[in-house]
């Protein structure tokens, strides 16, 4: 399936931090029921259209790891994989 986000939307693959106890037991990510706040950008739209008709360039690109607002994303499935759809304006920072 080919995916092409519109406007300033980006599609992000959620990243979860593996939790390990002091004794070395790995806790599954199902232990934390909160939504992911971190992910890797998989698809990027062309950018937001300005009032004068010009397109504002995107500041994130495919492959960037980003942190975003907790309740901003909408969840979707593409080919059985879970992704998050957010606006570029909901991205807080790019992780380098």
N, C-alpha and C positions, 0 to 999 in steps of 0.2 A: 504494500500500500504506500502510495506517495502522499506526503503531508506537506502542506504549504501554509503556514500561519499568515493571517492577514494583519495589516496595520502594524502596531507595535507589540503584538503578542509574541511570546516565546514559549517553546515547549521544552520542559525540563524533566530529566530523569532524576527522581529523588535519590539522594544519598543518605544512608543511615550510618550513624556511628555505632560500632560494635561495642557493647558494654561488657567489661570483664571485671569480675569480682576480685578482691585481694587474693583469694585462694586460686585464681586462674580459671574459674568457671565462666564460660561465655554465655551471656544472656541473650536470647533471641530478640530481634527488634520488635516482636509482638508484645514485649513487656511494656514498651512505651507506646501508649495509644495516641499520643499527640501527633499532629501532622508534621511532615518533614519541613524543615526550614532551609535546607541546603540541597543543591542539586547541580547536575551538569547539563548545560544547554545543548540540546540535540537539534532543534530547528529554530530559525529566526525569521520573523516577518520582515518586510521591506522597510518599515519605519512609519512613524505617525505623520499624517498629512497635516500641514500647517494651514492657517487661514488663507494665506496667499497661494495655496496650491502646491507649494514645494513639499518635498518629503524630508523630514528630519532623520538623519542617519542614526542607525542603532549603535548603542555604545557597548553592547555585548555581542559576542559572536559564538558560533558553534564551537564547542569544546571548553568554553569558560566554565569554571565552577563558581556558583553564585550563592549568596544567602538572600532570602527574600522574606517579606512580611508573612507572619505565621498563618493568617486566615485568608490570604490573597488567592491561592491557587484553586483551580477547578480540576478535578481528577478525570482523566480519560484513559481508555485502553486502546492501544494500537498494536495489532498483530499479537494480542495476548499479553503485552507488556504494559505496565502502569506508568503513566506520565502525568505531569502537572502542566496546566496552561496558565500563564500569568502575563500581565502587562510588564513591559520593561520598566515602567515607573514604580512597580512594586519590588524591584530588585534593590536591595540595600547596599550590597557590596560585591565585588568580584574577588574571589580568593586566588591569590597567586602563589 
